[in-house]
Amino acid sequence: MIRLSLSCIVVVTTVVVGGCGVNTEYVPQTPGVAALGMERGAAGVYKNGAFTKLTDGVPAVLGCSAPAAAAAATAEHHRRRNNVYNWIGVGGAVLVDIPFLFGGGALSLVGAGVGVVILGVFTAPATNAERASVAFTVDAINLHNDTATCLGATAPAKGSQP
């Protein structure tokens, strides 16, 4: 029975750790064009074959166009909001839970319930901020790719298919 439990733990650990290394299969090489991608489980932007994580300054990568840079800066703002809401939710839950846990019994259950409520209150705005960050990043990429100066050539013709 112990061997089966250890085998399950090894399999689950391997799957979890392996799942953190998700990469996009295709790395765009088209000069000047930006594309959303993933490397080692982190979302980011490919441009000229180079990958920049969303946390590593995408506004600078897309800065050749004022509208693209503004959208990327807004995406960065929402990404920071997501982090703040997550830290407040987790920190608040932990700060409330710790005193109750030392009380034992029913007091521990009350503390756990209050902690879950605090975490839940901050999860919704964190999720909204994360989605807004992704949406503005996609907008920034599209604005970048529609700008002739960013691509170093002429902008795509209206109505043309990629």
trRosetta pair geometry for C-beta under 8 A, 3 or more apart (Angstrom, degrees):
i j d omega theta_ij theta_ji phi_ij phi_ji
1 4 5.8 -53 -152 34 33 112
1 5 6.5 33 151 -18 65 105
2 5 5.6 -54 -150 37 34 112
2 6 6.3 32 153 -16 67 106
3 6 5.8 -56 -146 40 31 109
3 7 6.2 35 153 -22 65 106
4 7 5.6 -52 -146 35 30 113
4 8 6.4 32 154 -20 63 104
5 8 5.7 -53 -150 34 31 111
5 9 6.5 32 151 -19 64 105
6 9 5.5 -52 -148 35 34 113
6 10 6.4 35 153 -20 66 104
7 10 5.7 -53 -148 36 32 111
7 11 6.3 30 154 -17 65 106
8 11 5.8 -55 -146 38 31 110
8 12 6.1 27 158 -16 66 109
9 12 6.0 -56 -142 40 28 108
9 13 6.1 28 158 -19 64 110
10 13 5.9 -57 -144 39 26 111
10 14 6.3 28 156 -21 63 108
11 14 5.8 -56 -149 35 28 112
11 15 6.4 26 155 -17 64 107
12 15 5.8 -55 -149 37 31 110
12 16 6.2 28 155 -17 66 108
13 16 5.8 -56 -144 39 30 109
13 17 6.1 21 161 -10 67 111
14 17 6.2 -58 -139 44 25 103
14 18 5.8 24 161 -17 63 116
15 18 5.8 -59 -140 43 24 111
15 19 6.1 30 158 -27 62 109
16 19 5.8 -55 -149 30 26 114
16 20 7.3 32 151 -28 57 99
17 20 5.9 -48 -163 17 37 115
17 21 7.9 27 148 -15 60 102
18 21 6.2 -62 -166 28 42 109
19 22 6.7 1 -178 -44 53 100
19 41 7.7 78 133 -96 57 122
20 40 7.3 6 140 177 78 68
20 41 4.6 -47 -177 -45 55 156
21 40 5.6 -36 -134 -132 61 58
21 41 6.1 -58 -83 -32 15 100
22 38 5.6 -13 114 132 94 139
22 40 7.6 83 54 -177 46 10
22 41 4.9 87 35 -88 84 63
23 38 5.9 -166 -137 103 30 83
23 39 5.4 31 -122 -120 89 49
23 40 6.7 22 -74 -40 91 40
24 27 7.1 130 91 -73 104 60
24 37 4.1 -94 10 -155 149 93
24 38 5.0 125 -34 41 86 74
24 39 7.2 -52 17 -61 84 64
24 46 7.9 -101 61 -32 143 133
27 37 7.1 59 -112 -136 61 166
27 46 5.9 -173 -157 -134 69 149
27 49 6.3 61 146 -139 112 64
27 51 7.6 -75 -134 -58 109 105
28 33 6.0 -96 156 96 137 110
28 35 4.4 107 -4 15 147 140
28 37 7.6 -153 4 -49 96 133
28 46 5.0 134 42 109 96 132
28 49 7.4 -132 95 -79 53 48
29 48 7.8 32 -155 -161 47 32
29 49 5.1 29 -115 -74 71 99
30 33 4.1 16 92 24 113 130
31 48 6.1 33 -131 -106 55 84
31 151 7.6 100 109 -169 76 65
31 152 6.5 -53 133 48 112 134
32 47 7.5 -16 -166 -165 18 94
32 48 6.9 48 -47 -66 29 91
32 150 6.0 134 -175 136 104 65
32 151 4.0 119 129 -140 142 45
32 152 4.8 -150 -71 12 144 101
32 153 7.3 -178 39 9 160 92
33 47 7.2 -164 91 -129 36 69
33 145 5.7 43 -140 -117 76 102
33 151 6.6 30 -67 -116 66 96
34 45 5.3 -7 -169 -176 107 114
34 46 6.9 154 -156 79 52 52
34 47 4.6 -20 -100 -85 78 102
34 61 7.0 119 -113 137 128 110
34 62 6.1 -1 -64 -93 169 98
34 141 4.7 -135 106 -138 112 84
34 144 4.9 19 22 97 133 143
34 145 6.0 -127 42 -57 81 93
34 150 7.9 -48 -12 160 109 130
35 45 7.0 146 72 -157 34 65
35 46 4.9 -16 61 57 89 102
35 47 7.7 161 19 -72 63 57
35 141 6.7 94 -107 -164 22 135
36 43 6.9 -12 -170 -169 96 99
36 44 7.7 157 -153 90 56 30
36 45 6.3 -43 -100 -101 47 64
36 46 7.8 -3 81 15 1 84
36 137 6.8 96 -100 129 115 112
36 138 6.4 -28 -47 -96 141 76
36 141 6.0 -93 -44 -45 86 167
37 43 7.6 158 90 -153 33 56
37 44 6.2 -30 71 72 76 74
37 45 7.1 111 26 -129 84 17
37 46 4.7 39 7 -23 136 110
37 51 6.5 -91 81 -121 125 106
38 41 6.7 1 179 -125 112 11
38 42 6.6 156 -154 75 71 34
38 43 5.6 -39 -97 -97 80 52
38 44 7.1 124 -108 24 32 77
39 42 6.0 -29 69 60 66 86
39 44 6.2 -34 21 33 102 127
39 51 5.0 53 -14 170 150 162
39 53 7.6 -107 56 -80 105 83
42 53 4.9 -21 142 -125 132 112
42 54 7.3 -151 169 21 91 86
42 55 7.4 -73 -165 14 126 110
43 53 7.3 94 82 -152 44 67
43 54 5.2 15 95 -17 90 124
43 134 7.5 -32 149 -109 167 96
43 137 7.9 87 139 118 124 168
44 51 5.3 80 101 180 138 88
44 52 5.3 -174 -175 90 116 42
44 53 4.3 -79 -86 -108 123 32
44 54 5.4 -138 -97 -30 56 64
44 56 7.4 6 -123 35 121 107
44 58 7.3 -168 -153 -81 68 110
45 51 7.4 156 80 -152 37 53
45 52 5.3 -15 59 60 86 94
45 54 7.3 100 -17 -80 86 66
45 58 5.3 103 4 -129 132 108
45 61 5.7 158 86 103 134 152
45 62 7.1 -62 164 -46 170 108
45 137 7.3 -145 -63 -174 110 108
45 141 6.5 -166 -125 -90 116 110
46 49 7.0 -4 -173 -123 100 12
46 50 7.0 156 -151 76 59 36
46 51 5.5 -28 -94 -94 73 68
47 50 6.1 -27 69 60 65 86
47 52 7.2 -10 21 7 103 113
47 61 5.5 158 19 -180 146 113
47 62 7.8 -170 -64 -73 151 68
52 56 5.3 -135 -172 83 80 111
52 57 6.7 -78 -178 74 127 72
52 58 5.9 150 113 -92 120 65
52 61 4.9 -164 35 -56 160 148
53 56 4.3 83 57 3 88 109
54 58 5.6 -17 -131 -30 52 131
54 75 7.4 -98 -157 141 109 118
54 76 7.9 -174 173 -95 81 68
54 79 6.3 -176 144 -104 115 155
54 133 7.4 86 176 157 140 117
54 137 6.4 -41 -120 -105 116 149
55 79 7.2 -157 -91 155 68 145
57 60 4.6 5 157 17 110 116
57 61 6.9 124 118 -18 77 89
58 61 5.3 -56 -152 36 47 115
58 62 6.1 16 159 3 78 110
58 72 5.0 -141 113 -160 96 117
58 75 6.9 -38 76 86 135 130
58 76 6.9 -172 49 -66 96 102
58 137 6.5 3 127 -129 166 100
58 140 7.1 99 138 105 118 152
59 62 6.3 -73 -142 54 29 91
59 63 6.0 63 153 -70 64 93
59 69 5.4 72 -166 -155 86 72
59 72 3.9 162 -94 112 64 116
59 73 4.8 58 -104 -67 140 70
59 75 8.0 176 -63 54 87 98
59 76 5.9 -52 -30 -23 115 139
59 140 7.8 -89 -101 -151 59 152
60 63 5.3 -23 -146 -21 31 129
61 72 7.7 -168 58 -144 81 160
62 65 6.9 -48 165 43 79 91
62 68 4.4 -121 160 146 109 113
62 69 5.9 -180 106 -80 82 55
62 71 7.8 -63 120 69 145 93
62 72 4.7 150 60 -46 129 148
62 140 5.1 80 127 161 167 109
62 141 7.0 -99 -102 -86 139 47
62 143 7.8 78 176 78 124 96
62 144 4.6 -91 -146 -77 100 136
62 150 7.6 6 -155 -135 62 137
63 68 7.4 -148 -88 94 15 100
63 69 4.4 59 -121 -96 58 120
63 72 7.6 -92 -67 53 63 145
64 68 7.2 6 61 61 64 134
64 69 7.8 160 32 -48 28 107
64 144 7.0 86 55 -140 96 90
64 147 6.9 172 107 102 97 137
64 149 5.8 -160 158 117 108 95
64 150 4.2 143 88 -102 127 77
65 68 3.8 68 74 14 109 112
65 69 6.4 178 82 -12 53 84
65 143 5.9 -165 109 137 142 95
65 144 5.5 -173 25 -107 129 54
65 147 4.1 -174 -88 -24 135 171
65 149 6.7 145 -79 69 81 105
65 150 5.1 -43 -34 -50 108 124
66 69 5.8 -56 -141 39 28 110
66 70 6.3 29 158 -20 64 107
67 70 5.7 -54 -146 36 32 112
67 71 6.4 30 156 -17 66 105
67 143 4.7 -127 109 -170 105 142
67 147 7.8 169 49 -65 103 130
68 71 5.8 -54 -147 38 31 109
68 72 6.2 30 153 -18 65 108
68 140 4.8 95 -164 -163 69 70
68 141 7.6 100 -144 -64 109 13
68 143 4.0 -173 -79 98 78 108
68 144 4.0 96 -132 -64 154 76
68 147 6.6 -102 -21 -4 128 140
68 150 6.9 46 12 -77 159 153
69 72 5.6 -55 -144 39 31 111
69 73 6.3 33 154 -21 65 105
69 140 7.5 99 -66 -143 14 111
70 73 5.7 -52 -146 35 30 111
70 74 6.5 32 152 -19 63 104
71 74 5.6 -52 -149 36 33 112
71 75 6.4 38 149 -22 64 103
71 136 5.1 -168 -179 -173 79 83
71 137 7.7 162 139 -88 96 18
71 139 4.5 -128 -163 103 144 105
71 140 3.7 -170 97 -75 109 80
71 143 5.7 134 13 15 144 144
72 75 5.4 -48 -149 33 35 116
72 76 6.5 39 150 -21 64 102
72 136 7.2 164 -92 140 22 97
72 137 6.8 62 -117 -115 66 59
72 140 3.9 103 -59 -138 78 158
73 76 5.5 -49 -149 34 35 115
73 77 6.5 42 149 -23 63 102
74 77 5.4 -48 -151 31 35 117
74 78 6.6 31 152 -15 65 103
74 136 4.6 -127 96 -156 101 153
75 78 5.9 -57 -150 39 32 107
75 79 6.3 36 150 -23 65 105
75 132 7.7 -167 -118 129 56 69
75 133 4.8 92 -165 -157 71 61
75 134 7.6 115 -143 -50 109 11
75 135 7.8 -167 -103 70 96 51
75 136 3.6 -164 -70 94 84 109
75 137 4.3 112 -143 -58 156 72
75 139 7.9 -180 -57 48 115 96
75 140 6.1 -85 -9 -12 136 134
76 79 5.5 -51 -147 33 32 115
76 80 6.6 33 153 -18 64 102
76 133 7.6 100 -64 -137 14 101
77 80 5.9 -56 -155 35 30 110
77 81 6.6 33 148 -20 64 105
78 81 5.3 -48 -147 34 38 117
78 82 6.5 46 151 -25 65 99
78 129 4.8 -176 -172 -169 79 74
78 130 7.4 177 146 -75 100 15
78 132 4.2 -135 -144 96 154 105
78 133 3.8 -160 97 -67 109 78
78 136 6.3 134 16 19 136 135
79 82 5.6 -47 -154 29 33 116
79 83 6.8 33 148 -17 62 102
79 129 7.4 163 -82 149 16 98
79 130 7.4 65 -113 -114 56 55
79 133 4.2 104 -62 -130 74 146
80 83 5.6 -52 -153 35 37 112
80 84 6.4 37 151 -20 68 104
81 84 5.6 -54 -147 36 33 112
81 85 6.3 30 157 -16 67 106
81 125 7.6 -93 156 151 108 98
81 126 7.8 -169 129 -117 75 52
81 129 4.0 -139 99 -141 109 144
81 133 8.0 -171 47 -55 96 111
82 85 6.1 -57 -148 39 27 108
82 86 6.3 26 155 -18 63 109
82 126 5.1 89 -149 -162 64 71
82 127 7.9 92 -128 -68 100 15
82 129 4.0 -167 -65 102 75 114
82 130 4.4 92 -115 -65 143 76
82 133 6.2 -64 -18 -15 133 140
83 86 5.8 -59 -148 38 29 111
83 87 6.2 24 158 -16 66 108
84 87 6.0 -58 -146 39 28 107
84 88 6.2 26 157 -17 65 108
85 88 5.8 -55 -143 39 29 110
85 89 6.2 30 158 -20 64 109
85 122 4.8 177 -178 -178 83 96
85 123 7.8 151 146 -88 113 17
85 125 5.0 -154 -121 95 150 98
85 126 3.6 -160 100 -74 126 87
85 129 6.2 152 9 16 136 142
86 89 5.8 -58 -147 37 28 111
86 90 6.2 17 161 -9 66 109
86 122 7.1 164 -88 135 24 117
86 126 5.0 104 -57 -135 74 145
87 90 6.1 -57 -140 44 29 103
87 91 5.6 25 162 -15 66 116
88 91 5.9 -58 -135 45 23 108
88 92 5.8 24 164 -20 63 112
88 122 5.4 -169 89 -124 98 154
89 92 6.0 -57 -142 37 21 108
89 93 6.3 20 159 -18 60 109
89 118 6.4 161 -150 136 61 77
89 119 4.7 86 173 -133 102 52
89 120 7.9 152 -149 9 121 18
89 121 7.1 -178 -113 68 97 72
89 122 3.1 -150 -72 72 106 133
89 123 6.2 105 -133 -52 163 64
89 126 6.7 -72 -8 -29 140 140
90 93 5.8 -57 -148 37 29 111
90 94 6.3 25 156 -16 65 108
90 119 6.7 53 -83 -112 45 99
91 94 5.9 -58 -147 38 29 108
91 95 6.1 27 158 -17 66 110
92 95 5.8 -56 -142 39 29 109
92 96 6.3 22 160 -13 65 109
92 115 7.8 166 116 -135 70 64
92 118 4.4 -137 118 167 116 136
92 119 7.5 -175 76 -65 97 55
92 122 7.2 130 32 -15 133 141
93 96 6.1 -62 -148 41 26 105
93 97 5.9 23 158 -20 65 115
93 115 3.8 82 -161 -166 82 86
93 116 7.1 75 -131 -61 121 26
93 118 4.8 -177 -75 79 70 115
93 119 4.4 17 -64 -53 140 99
94 97 5.7 -59 -138 39 28 110
94 98 6.3 35 166 -32 65 103
94 115 7.3 81 -56 -137 26 122
95 98 6.5 -44 -143 19 24 111
96 99 7.3 -69 -170 35 32 98
96 100 6.9 13 151 -4 66 119
96 111 6.3 177 138 -157 80 80
96 114 5.1 -118 153 113 138 114
96 115 5.1 -176 80 -80 110 76
96 118 6.0 143 11 -10 146 152
97 100 5.9 -77 -154 47 36 107
97 101 5.8 40 157 -33 76 108
97 111 4.9 114 -132 154 50 106
97 112 6.2 57 -124 -90 105 49
97 114 7.6 -177 -74 75 63 91
97 115 4.1 18 -60 -69 105 144
98 101 5.8 -52 -145 26 28 114
98 102 7.2 22 161 -14 60 102
98 111 8.0 -147 30 -178 20 140
99 102 6.3 -61 -160 33 34 106
99 103 7.1 40 145 -28 63 103
99 111 7.0 -169 77 -116 66 135
100 103 5.4 -49 -159 21 43 119
100 107 5.3 -156 -161 153 78 84
100 108 5.8 140 140 -110 88 35
100 110 6.0 -136 -151 81 137 84
100 111 2.2 172 87 -68 153 138
100 112 7.3 -142 105 -24 135 55
100 114 7.2 141 -32 38 158 122
100 115 8.0 -139 42 -31 137 109
101 104 7.9 47 168 -63 38 41
101 108 5.3 61 -119 -122 47 93
101 111 5.9 -121 -44 91 60 155
101 112 8.0 83 -79 -56 85 84
103 107 3.2 -67 110 109 132 149
103 108 6.3 -168 70 -51 85 66
103 111 7.2 146 33 -29 119 131
104 107 6.2 48 64 50 40 109
104 108 5.9 -16 -148 -31 16 113
105 108 6.2 140 62 11 25 99
105 109 7.7 -58 137 1 44 98
106 109 5.5 -52 -156 36 44 113
106 110 6.4 46 148 -21 71 102
107 110 5.6 -50 -149 35 35 113
107 111 6.4 37 152 -19 65 105
108 111 5.7 -55 -149 37 31 113
108 112 6.3 32 153 -20 65 105
109 112 5.7 -51 -145 35 32 111
109 113 6.4 34 154 -20 64 105
110 113 5.7 -56 -152 36 30 113
110 114 6.4 28 153 -17 66 106
111 114 5.8 -54 -145 38 31 108
111 115 6.2 34 154 -21 65 107
112 115 5.6 -54 -148 37 31 115
112 116 6.4 32 153 -20 64 104
113 116 5.8 -53 -149 34 31 110
113 117 6.5 32 152 -19 64 104
114 117 5.6 -53 -151 35 34 114
114 118 6.5 35 152 -19 66 104
115 118 5.8 -53 -148 35 32 111
115 119 6.3 31 154 -17 65 107
116 119 5.7 -54 -147 40 31 112
116 120 6.1 34 153 -21 65 109
117 120 5.6 -56 -147 38 29 113
117 121 6.4 36 154 -27 64 102
118 121 5.8 -49 -150 26 31 114
118 122 7.0 9 159 -1 62 107
119 122 6.5 -73 -157 45 30 97
119 123 6.2 42 150 -41 68 107
120 123 5.4 -45 -141 17 34 119
120 124 7.6 35 167 -20 61 93
121 124 7.4 -60 -176 21 27 102
122 125 6.3 -60 -156 46 49 101
122 126 5.9 52 150 -25 76 113
123 126 5.6 -63 -146 40 30 113
123 127 6.1 30 158 -21 68 107
124 127 5.9 -55 -146 35 28 109
124 128 6.5 27 156 -16 63 107
125 128 5.5 -52 -144 39 37 114
125 129 6.2 39 156 -21 67 104
126 129 5.8 -55 -148 37 30 111
126 130 6.4 32 152 -21 64 105
127 130 5.6 -52 -147 34 32 113
127 131 6.4 30 155 -16 65 105
128 131 5.9 -56 -148 38 31 109
128 132 6.3 31 154 -19 65 107
129 132 5.6 -53 -145 38 31 112
129 133 6.3 38 153 -25 64 104
130 133 5.6 -52 -151 31 31 115
130 134 6.7 27 153 -15 64 103
131 134 5.8 -53 -150 36 34 108
131 135 6.2 33 153 -19 67 108
132 135 5.6 -55 -145 39 32 113
132 136 6.2 26 159 -14 67 107
133 136 6.2 -59 -145 40 26 104
133 137 6.3 30 154 -22 62 108
134 137 5.6 -55 -148 34 31 114
134 138 6.5 31 154 -18 65 103
135 138 5.9 -54 -151 35 31 109
135 139 6.4 32 150 -18 64 106
136 139 5.3 -49 -145 38 37 116
136 140 6.2 43 153 -24 66 102
137 140 5.6 -51 -148 33 31 113
137 141 6.5 33 152 -19 63 103
138 141 5.7 -52 -150 35 33 112
138 142 6.4 31 153 -16 65 106
139 142 5.8 -58 -147 40 31 109
139 143 6.1 31 155 -18 67 107
140 143 5.8 -53 -143 38 29 111
140 144 6.2 35 154 -23 63 107
141 144 5.6 -54 -149 35 29 115
141 145 6.2 21 156 -14 64 110
142 145 5.8 -58 -143 41 30 107
142 146 6.3 22 158 -15 64 111
143 146 6.0 -63 -145 40 28 106
143 147 6.6 29 155 -28 62 110
144 147 6.1 -66 -157 25 28 112
144 150 4.9 -159 -171 174 70 165
145 150 7.2 -95 -81 96 22 133
145 151 7.0 66 -148 -68 48 112
145 156 7.6 14 147 -6 88 121
146 155 5.9 40 180 -156 52 117
146 156 6.8 -71 -120 35 63 100
147 150 4.2 71 82 6 106 111
147 151 6.9 161 87 -7 58 87
147 155 6.4 -58 -156 -97 9 113
148 151 6.1 -69 -148 45 32 102
148 153 6.6 -107 -157 93 78 39
148 154 5.4 -27 -126 -146 116 31
148 155 4.1 -81 -61 -40 84 84
149 152 7.6 35 -176 -72 31 37
151 154 7.8 -45 85 68 126 22
151 155 6.9 138 27 -97 134 51
156 160 5.4 -136 175 60 97 123
156 162 7.5 -37 -127 -86 152 78
157 160 4.3 85 67 -27 91 125
